[in-house]
Amino acid sequence: MRVLLIEDDERLADALSLALFERGYLVERVVRAEEGLRRKDMADFVLLDLGLPDMNGLDMLRRLRRVSSIPVIVLTARGDERTVLQGLSSGADDYLTKPFRVKELLARMEAVRRRIRQAPPTVQEAEPQTVEVGDVLIDLAARTVTVAHQGVPLTAREFDVLALLARAPGVARGREEIMDAVWGDAFLAASRSLDVHVWGIRTKTGRPDLIETLRGVGYRLAQ
């Protein structure tokens, strides 16, 4: 199993990485929350310290949970009830207060994995093959868009953005969710790349109301 260790304490990180490696885990250690968000898709489990140099660990956890359900155990020296509750309510699967024994950590990790395996599967609705909004027809399978029966030459990434919104018309998609799904990096949500691509879709289709902007949230496809 691949473990992403987000910890800025050098001595603790080295000792924990070695202990996990000796028990068959592949460990990648990063120091900053920004890097952890970028590397999340390369791991099966996250061990997260709260005292990171670039971002509060709870803030990172909340951002991570907007785009990923990867199991997370919080590791921190802060063991007061309020902090524990904040960590769990922010999306942590479990919580360990430093110092802790490696055996206890391994047991907690296995318990989290067992709960996830036993969780009932969610029912997935069939994905639509085509979506119509007014005279705009989006063919998700063929990756084509037509407006009033005329083809619209979107770029691959513009279509990816539009397709993500079209799979659930009227449902708001957060900036971080879109950036993670299309660009593979939720941390880029602060950039203007997404806005430029949405502008391109609106301009090329000639339908400025096709994608609605939800200030402070993200975007959604009009219904």
Backbone bond lengths (Angstrom), bond angles and torsions (degrees), N, CA, C in turn:
res aa  C-N    CA-C-N  psi(-1)  N-CA   C-N-CA  omega(-1)  CA-C   N-CA-C  phi
1 M - - - 1.468 - - 1.521 110.05 -
2 R 1.310 115.83 138.71 1.461 121.85 -179.55 1.532 109.75 -91.41
3 V 1.320 115.52 123.81 1.462 121.69 -177.95 1.526 109.63 -113.87
4 L 1.319 115.83 128.79 1.459 121.34 174.50 1.523 107.83 -99.66
5 L 1.323 115.91 113.37 1.463 122.39 -179.83 1.525 109.03 -100.58
6 I 1.322 116.95 115.69 1.466 122.21 -179.47 1.517 106.61 -108.23
7 E 1.323 116.10 98.13 1.463 122.36 -169.86 1.522 109.26 -153.45
8 D 1.350 116.99 129.92 1.460 119.80 -178.70 1.525 113.55 -99.06
9 D 1.334 117.46 -2.51 1.461 121.12 176.07 1.528 108.32 -83.82
10 E 1.334 116.01 107.35 1.459 121.47 -172.81 1.534 112.26 -58.19
11 R 1.323 116.76 -48.21 1.461 120.13 -175.82 1.525 111.39 -65.47
12 L 1.322 116.83 -44.58 1.456 120.46 179.21 1.523 110.66 -64.02
13 A 1.332 115.75 -44.06 1.461 120.08 -178.41 1.526 111.38 -61.64
14 D 1.339 116.95 -43.42 1.472 120.50 179.95 1.525 110.68 -63.37
15 A 1.332 116.10 -45.76 1.462 119.97 -178.28 1.532 111.12 -64.94
16 L 1.330 116.14 -43.32 1.466 120.01 -178.51 1.525 111.13 -68.94
17 S 1.329 116.82 -40.32 1.465 120.65 178.56 1.519 110.65 -60.80
18 L 1.329 116.66 -43.88 1.462 120.77 179.76 1.525 110.95 -64.90
19 A 1.328 116.73 -44.04 1.464 120.20 -179.19 1.531 111.28 -62.38
20 L 1.313 117.26 -41.36 1.463 120.85 179.24 1.523 111.11 -69.98
21 F 1.335 115.80 -40.36 1.464 120.00 178.91 1.528 111.00 -60.53
22 E 1.333 116.71 -41.78 1.464 121.32 -179.66 1.523 111.96 -65.05
23 R 1.317 116.69 -18.58 1.464 120.93 179.23 1.522 112.11 -103.10
24 G 1.333 115.76 15.00 1.454 120.29 172.10 1.509 116.63 93.94
25 Y 1.344 118.15 7.87 1.455 120.96 179.52 1.532 110.60 -91.72
26 L 1.312 115.69 145.02 1.463 120.96 172.34 1.527 107.28 -95.50
27 V 1.317 116.26 117.46 1.460 120.74 -173.02 1.515 111.28 -112.96
28 E 1.323 115.53 129.17 1.465 121.20 170.08 1.524 106.88 -115.57
29 R 1.322 116.50 127.07 1.457 120.35 -177.78 1.528 110.69 -111.21
30 V 1.323 116.08 132.22 1.455 121.90 174.52 1.521 107.53 -127.48
31 V 1.325 116.12 160.51 1.459 121.60 -175.41 1.518 112.16 -102.87
32 R 1.334 117.09 -33.20 1.457 121.19 -171.05 1.525 111.48 -108.01
33 A 1.335 115.62 147.70 1.458 121.40 178.96 1.521 111.34 -61.27
34 E 1.320 116.36 -39.40 1.460 120.85 179.77 1.521 110.96 -56.26
35 E 1.326 115.68 -45.71 1.461 119.50 -179.60 1.523 111.08 -69.02
36 G 1.322 116.66 -36.01 1.453 120.09 177.48 1.521 112.36 -61.14
37 L 1.327 117.30 -41.48 1.457 120.96 177.66 1.518 111.18 -63.06
38 R 1.310 116.48 -35.89 1.456 119.94 -179.68 1.525 112.66 -73.36
39 R 1.326 116.84 -27.53 1.464 120.78 -174.13 1.520 113.47 -98.67
40 K 1.312 118.48 0.89 1.458 121.36 -172.20 1.519 113.22 -59.08
41 D 1.336 117.20 -35.16 1.459 119.97 -176.72 1.525 112.68 -74.37
42 M 1.327 117.47 -7.62 1.453 121.68 178.77 1.529 111.46 -94.67
43 A 1.334 117.80 6.91 1.463 121.16 -174.90 1.527 111.04 -129.43
44 D 1.343 114.28 163.47 1.456 121.69 175.45 1.522 111.88 -107.55
45 F 1.336 116.17 -13.64 1.458 121.02 -175.54 1.524 108.05 -154.99
46 V 1.323 116.87 144.65 1.461 121.77 179.60 1.520 110.14 -120.84
47 L 1.332 115.85 131.68 1.461 122.95 170.09 1.519 106.18 -110.62
48 L 1.311 117.52 117.25 1.461 122.01 -167.71 1.522 112.57 -120.78
49 D 1.331 116.07 120.64 1.458 121.55 170.90 1.523 108.36 -82.35
50 L 1.322 117.50 147.65 1.466 120.16 -178.98 1.521 113.35 -87.34
51 G 1.328 117.60 -25.61 1.462 120.42 -176.39 1.511 112.40 -93.21
52 L 1.314 117.05 72.90 1.465 121.95 -177.98 1.521 110.63 -95.46
53 P 1.341 117.94 153.03 1.467 120.54 -173.57 1.521 115.21 -71.76
54 D 1.338 117.73 -25.24 1.466 119.08 -174.15 1.521 114.25 -108.95
55 M 1.341 117.18 -11.39 1.458 119.16 -176.11 1.521 108.62 -164.86
56 N 1.322 116.42 144.71 1.457 120.00 173.11 1.524 108.99 -61.69
57 G 1.331 116.88 133.81 1.458 120.58 -177.34 1.517 113.60 -58.59
58 L 1.334 117.80 -34.49 1.460 120.60 177.95 1.519 111.14 -65.76
59 D 1.341 116.88 -38.46 1.459 120.01 177.30 1.528 110.27 -64.64
60 M 1.336 116.34 -40.99 1.455 119.40 177.64 1.520 110.84 -62.94
61 L 1.338 116.16 -42.07 1.458 120.08 179.85 1.523 111.38 -60.91
62 R 1.325 117.06 -42.07 1.465 119.87 178.75 1.526 111.14 -62.87
63 R 1.335 116.34 -40.85 1.463 119.76 178.59 1.519 110.51 -66.45
64 L 1.322 116.57 -39.86 1.460 120.66 179.08 1.523 110.69 -62.10
65 R 1.311 116.56 -41.92 1.459 120.34 -177.02 1.525 113.57 -68.78
66 R 1.304 116.79 -18.58 1.474 118.92 176.66 1.522 111.59 -70.60
67 V 1.332 116.85 -21.37 1.463 119.60 -173.20 1.520 113.31 -128.49
68 S 1.324 119.08 -5.06 1.459 119.77 -174.00 1.533 111.12 -151.23
69 S 1.333 115.57 145.53 1.463 122.00 175.94 1.523 111.25 -108.33
70 I 1.331 117.61 16.81 1.455 121.76 179.72 1.531 110.09 -55.30
71 P 1.337 119.05 137.14 1.470 119.86 -179.61 1.522 111.85 -64.41
72 V 1.335 115.57 139.40 1.464 122.11 -176.17 1.527 109.58 -133.90
73 I 1.324 116.01 130.12 1.464 121.68 168.06 1.520 107.85 -114.27
74 V 1.315 116.31 126.20 1.457 121.96 178.72 1.528 109.48 -84.10
75 L 1.330 115.65 132.43 1.468 122.27 176.53 1.519 107.71 -118.40
76 T 1.327 117.73 120.48 1.453 119.01 -177.43 1.517 111.58 -157.98
77 A 1.320 115.45 158.40 1.461 121.06 176.23 1.521 111.26 -81.33
78 R 1.341 117.12 -12.18 1.460 121.14 -178.01 1.528 109.62 -86.41
79 G 1.315 116.76 105.34 1.452 119.74 -175.35 1.510 114.67 -110.36
80 D 1.332 118.21 10.93 1.466 119.77 179.90 1.525 110.09 -67.72
81 E 1.310 116.72 153.43 1.463 122.43 -173.69 1.531 112.00 -58.37
82 R 1.334 116.00 -39.60 1.468 119.25 -177.93 1.527 111.21 -62.17
83 T 1.340 116.99 -44.04 1.464 120.38 -179.51 1.525 110.71 -67.49
84 V 1.334 116.34 -40.00 1.462 120.19 178.23 1.528 110.40 -59.63
85 L 1.326 116.85 -46.49 1.462 121.21 179.92 1.524 111.08 -64.28
86 Q 1.326 116.62 -38.56 1.460 119.70 177.74 1.523 111.12 -62.75
87 G 1.328 115.62 -42.74 1.456 119.33 179.67 1.515 112.25 -62.87
88 L 1.324 116.97 -45.74 1.460 120.61 -179.18 1.524 111.20 -67.93
89 S 1.333 116.92 -40.68 1.467 119.75 -179.76 1.526 111.85 -71.43
90 S 1.338 117.33 -19.63 1.471 120.87 178.20 1.524 111.77 -84.88
91 G 1.333 116.90 -6.85 1.462 119.02 174.49 1.505 115.93 122.37
92 A 1.334 118.45 3.48 1.467 120.01 177.64 1.521 109.80 -68.79
93 D 1.330 116.59 143.28 1.461 121.14 176.79 1.522 111.32 -84.24
94 D 1.318 116.66 -24.69 1.455 121.03 177.54 1.518 108.48 -161.77
95 Y 1.336 115.76 174.72 1.460 121.09 -170.53 1.522 108.60 -146.46
96 L 1.343 117.68 128.05 1.457 121.71 176.85 1.522 109.49 -126.34
97 T 1.317 116.00 132.08 1.458 121.27 179.08 1.525 109.93 -94.24
98 K 1.324 116.01 133.12 1.463 121.15 177.03 1.531 109.37 -74.78
99 P 1.334 117.94 145.96 1.471 126.86 -5.89 1.525 111.16 -78.91
100 F 1.313 116.83 154.69 1.462 120.84 179.92 1.527 108.35 -139.76
101 R 1.310 116.20 162.84 1.456 121.60 177.15 1.523 109.76 -91.25
102 V 1.324 115.37 143.39 1.462 119.65 -179.52 1.526 110.39 -59.58
103 K 1.339 117.21 -38.00 1.461 119.85 179.38 1.527 111.20 -59.75
104 E 1.334 116.45 -38.72 1.460 118.98 178.46 1.520 111.19 -67.27
105 L 1.333 116.60 -40.90 1.465 120.10 177.86 1.524 110.51 -61.07
106 L 1.323 117.66 -46.31 1.467 121.20 -179.91 1.522 111.00 -60.87
107 A 1.323 116.32 -39.82 1.464 120.02 178.58 1.522 110.99 -65.38
108 R 1.320 116.75 -40.84 1.470 120.54 178.36 1.536 110.54 -64.93
109 M 1.325 116.53 -42.35 1.466 120.62 179.22 1.519 110.99 -61.45
110 E 1.318 116.43 -43.56 1.463 119.80 179.62 1.518 110.80 -66.54
111 A 1.320 117.76 -37.23 1.463 120.87 178.48 1.528 111.04 -64.23
112 V 1.326 116.21 -40.92 1.470 120.17 177.98 1.523 110.17 -63.97
113 R 1.317 116.69 -45.56 1.466 120.16 179.86 1.523 110.88 -63.02
114 R 1.323 117.23 -37.46 1.461 121.03 -179.91 1.526 110.20 -66.25
115 R 1.328 117.05 -41.28 1.471 119.99 178.88 1.519 110.65 -63.45
116 I 1.320 116.01 -39.67 1.468 119.60 -179.33 1.522 110.65 -66.84
117 R 1.341 116.67 -40.92 1.465 120.08 179.92 1.520 111.72 -65.56
118 Q 1.337 116.55 -32.41 1.460 120.65 -176.62 1.515 112.84 -86.76
119 A 1.326 117.17 -10.85 1.469 119.68 -178.98 1.524 109.82 -64.75
120 P 1.337 118.55 137.38 1.465 120.47 -179.62 1.519 110.89 -65.72
121 P 1.339 117.25 140.17 1.467 119.78 -179.52 1.520 111.36 -66.23
122 T 1.302 116.85 144.42 1.462 120.96 177.32 1.523 109.53 -80.09
123 V 1.309 115.60 148.17 1.461 120.23 179.23 1.522 109.03 -81.48
124 Q 1.313 115.57 123.52 1.458 121.11 -179.12 1.529 109.61 -98.10
125 E 1.309 116.82 128.65 1.450 120.10 174.45 1.524 109.21 -77.52
126 A 1.337 115.03 147.61 1.459 119.65 178.95 1.526 109.88 -62.67
127 E 1.310 115.63 134.96 1.458 119.69 -179.22 1.521 110.20 -75.27
128 P 1.326 118.52 133.81 1.464 119.50 179.27 1.521 110.64 -67.39
129 Q 1.315 115.63 147.06 1.463 120.54 177.98 1.525 111.41 -86.63
130 T 1.327 115.93 -33.63 1.456 120.40 177.29 1.525 108.91 -134.12
131 V 1.335 115.22 148.64 1.459 121.52 178.74 1.521 107.89 -132.09
132 E 1.328 116.36 131.84 1.466 121.21 179.50 1.520 109.85 -115.33
133 V 1.321 114.87 132.00 1.461 121.81 173.34 1.521 106.34 -130.59
134 G 1.331 116.31 102.77 1.461 119.19 -173.98 1.521 109.76 62.69
135 D 1.325 116.51 -124.71 1.470 119.85 179.22 1.529 111.94 -97.24
136 V 1.315 116.09 13.96 1.465 120.58 177.69 1.534 108.54 -96.91
137 L 1.329 116.52 126.00 1.456 122.15 177.98 1.529 108.58 -116.34
138 I 1.321 116.22 120.60 1.464 122.30 179.69 1.521 107.62 -109.36
139 D 1.320 116.74 114.99 1.463 122.17 178.66 1.524 107.68 -98.91
140 L 1.321 116.93 104.06 1.457 121.25 -174.89 1.520 111.99 -69.86
141 A 1.317 117.37 -34.50 1.458 120.55 -178.77 1.527 111.23 -72.71
142 A 1.319 116.31 -44.13 1.468 120.63 -178.16 1.526 112.53 -85.63
143 R 1.331 117.09 -9.68 1.471 123.56 -178.73 1.533 110.70 56.70
144 T 1.324 114.79 49.66 1.465 120.36 178.29 1.525 109.39 -128.97
145 V 1.339 114.35 155.64 1.465 121.63 176.91 1.517 107.75 -133.49
146 T 1.316 116.15 132.70 1.459 120.58 174.67 1.512 109.07 -126.80
147 V 1.325 115.34 146.05 1.463 122.55 175.39 1.510 107.32 -125.07
148 A 1.336 116.53 119.25 1.472 121.16 -175.82 1.524 109.96 52.56
149 H 1.335 115.89 42.61 1.471 124.65 176.72 1.528 113.65 70.05
150 Q 1.318 117.25 11.69 1.460 121.05 177.21 1.531 109.42 -108.85
151 G 1.337 115.65 132.73 1.451 120.12 -178.69 1.526 112.57 -66.24
152 V 1.322 116.68 144.37 1.473 122.78 178.95 1.536 107.87 -118.89
153 P 1.344 117.89 120.74 1.471 121.29 -175.54 1.535 113.16 -83.72
154 L 1.317 116.88 80.23 1.460 119.77 175.99 1.529 110.32 -80.14
155 T 1.327 115.96 152.82 1.462 119.76 172.18 1.530 108.27 -73.04
156 A 1.332 116.31 166.06 1.462 120.65 -179.03 1.531 111.09 -59.00
157 R 1.319 116.77 -42.05 1.460 119.28 -177.35 1.526 111.15 -74.54
158 E 1.316 117.92 -35.55 1.463 119.83 174.83 1.527 109.97 -60.46
159 F 1.342 116.29 -41.62 1.464 118.82 179.09 1.522 110.35 -66.63
160 D 1.324 117.87 -38.63 1.458 120.62 179.49 1.526 111.33 -59.97
161 V 1.339 115.92 -41.50 1.463 120.19 178.00 1.530 109.96 -64.30
162 L 1.321 116.13 -47.67 1.462 120.77 -178.85 1.532 110.99 -63.40
163 A 1.336 116.91 -41.51 1.463 120.70 -179.03 1.514 111.47 -63.75
164 L 1.334 117.07 -40.09 1.460 120.42 178.61 1.526 110.54 -59.62
165 L 1.321 116.75 -44.06 1.462 120.90 178.98 1.528 110.98 -69.89
166 A 1.335 116.34 -35.73 1.464 120.21 -175.87 1.520 112.59 -71.61
167 R 1.316 117.83 -22.62 1.464 119.79 -179.72 1.532 112.12 -68.28
168 A 1.326 116.05 -16.53 1.465 120.40 177.02 1.523 108.27 -146.17
169 P 1.331 118.46 74.05 1.469 121.55 -178.18 1.526 111.21 -56.82
170 G 1.329 115.71 135.57 1.454 120.83 178.65 1.507 114.35 85.26
171 V 1.342 117.18 -9.02 1.465 121.11 179.89 1.529 109.37 -92.87
172 A 1.323 116.44 129.45 1.460 120.39 -179.27 1.521 110.47 -72.25
173 R 1.333 116.04 134.28 1.456 122.56 175.05 1.526 108.06 -115.14
174 G 1.310 116.33 125.54 1.458 120.38 179.44 1.524 111.85 -68.84
175 R 1.321 115.95 154.12 1.466 120.44 179.47 1.530 110.71 -56.72
176 E 1.334 116.38 -45.07 1.457 119.68 -177.55 1.518 111.03 -64.87
177 E 1.334 116.90 -38.44 1.462 120.75 178.27 1.523 110.38 -62.38
178 I 1.329 117.52 -44.21 1.464 121.12 -179.55 1.520 110.75 -66.69
179 M 1.335 116.85 -45.27 1.460 120.34 -179.13 1.526 110.83 -62.67
180 D 1.325 116.71 -38.27 1.458 119.69 -179.82 1.522 110.75 -68.43
181 A 1.338 117.24 -41.96 1.460 120.85 -176.90 1.522 112.38 -71.97
182 V 1.322 117.44 -38.16 1.467 120.90 -173.94 1.520 112.59 -95.49
183 W 1.333 116.33 -42.94 1.465 120.63 -178.40 1.530 112.57 -96.27
184 G 1.337 117.01 -15.37 1.452 120.50 -177.93 1.514 113.54 74.71
185 D 1.327 117.06 20.94 1.462 120.56 -177.77 1.520 109.51 -153.56
186 A 1.322 116.13 98.76 1.467 119.95 -178.66 1.512 112.05 -65.44
187 F 1.336 117.91 -24.45 1.456 120.50 -176.08 1.524 111.77 -70.42
188 L 1.341 116.80 -15.23 1.458 120.15 177.70 1.524 111.95 -76.95
189 A 1.334 116.63 2.82 1.464 120.17 -176.22 1.521 112.78 -59.35
190 A 1.340 116.82 -20.61 1.460 119.52 179.75 1.520 111.69 -81.87
191 S 1.331 117.43 -9.88 1.460 120.29 -177.51 1.523 110.45 -81.85
192 R 1.336 115.65 173.85 1.463 121.08 -179.56 1.516 112.26 -97.05
193 S 1.334 118.31 3.89 1.469 121.22 -176.21 1.524 111.37 -57.17
194 L 1.319 116.81 -46.03 1.459 119.88 -178.27 1.514 111.17 -62.96
195 D 1.324 117.47 -44.58 1.471 120.79 -179.29 1.533 111.44 -60.52
196 V 1.332 116.01 -39.35 1.466 120.48 179.89 1.526 110.14 -63.91
197 H 1.325 116.97 -41.80 1.462 120.07 -179.21 1.524 111.80 -69.65
198 V 1.327 117.46 -37.40 1.462 119.98 175.89 1.528 109.81 -64.08
199 W 1.329 116.19 -41.71 1.475 120.04 176.75 1.523 110.20 -59.28
200 G 1.350 116.98 -41.32 1.462 120.80 179.01 1.516 112.08 -61.84
201 I 1.326 117.30 -41.33 1.470 120.81 179.27 1.523 110.51 -64.38
202 R 1.319 116.17 -45.70 1.460 119.61 -179.60 1.516 111.81 -63.08
203 T 1.329 115.88 -41.78 1.464 120.30 -177.55 1.525 111.24 -68.44
204 K 1.323 117.06 -46.69 1.462 120.73 -175.53 1.527 112.31 -69.13
205 T 1.345 116.46 -35.53 1.463 118.48 178.27 1.524 111.72 -79.61
206 G 1.324 116.37 -20.16 1.453 119.39 -175.70 1.507 112.62 71.21
207 R 1.337 115.44 19.19 1.468 120.91 -179.30 1.534 108.22 -125.19
208 P 1.332 117.15 84.91 1.475 120.08 -176.29 1.518 114.10 -63.21
209 D 1.339 117.26 -20.61 1.465 120.73 -179.42 1.527 112.85 -93.12
210 L 1.327 117.22 3.32 1.458 120.18 -178.14 1.531 110.99 -62.63
211 I 1.336 115.86 -40.93 1.459 121.25 177.81 1.523 108.17 -114.34
212 E 1.316 115.64 123.09 1.461 120.90 -179.28 1.531 110.44 -93.08
213 T 1.326 116.46 137.87 1.466 121.91 176.16 1.513 109.55 -92.15
214 L 1.319 115.73 128.62 1.462 121.86 176.06 1.518 107.18 -110.84
215 R 1.300 116.72 101.62 1.457 121.14 -172.59 1.532 111.28 -60.18
216 G 1.316 114.05 132.29 1.453 120.22 -179.02 1.511 114.08 80.09
217 V 1.344 116.77 -2.47 1.468 120.38 -178.85 1.523 110.43 -123.01
218 G 1.324 116.67 -70.20 1.461 120.62 -177.01 1.517 111.11 169.26
219 Y 1.326 115.72 -127.18 1.462 120.98 -176.36 1.526 110.33 -138.93
220 R 1.348 114.96 162.89 1.461 120.71 170.22 1.521 108.99 -150.92
221 L 1.324 115.99 155.34 1.463 120.97 176.59 1.512 108.53 -80.74
222 A 1.328 115.99 136.29 1.467 120.30 177.89 1.514 110.15 -64.02
223 Q 1.320 116.56 155.93 1.458 121.55 177.78 1.519 111.65 -109.55
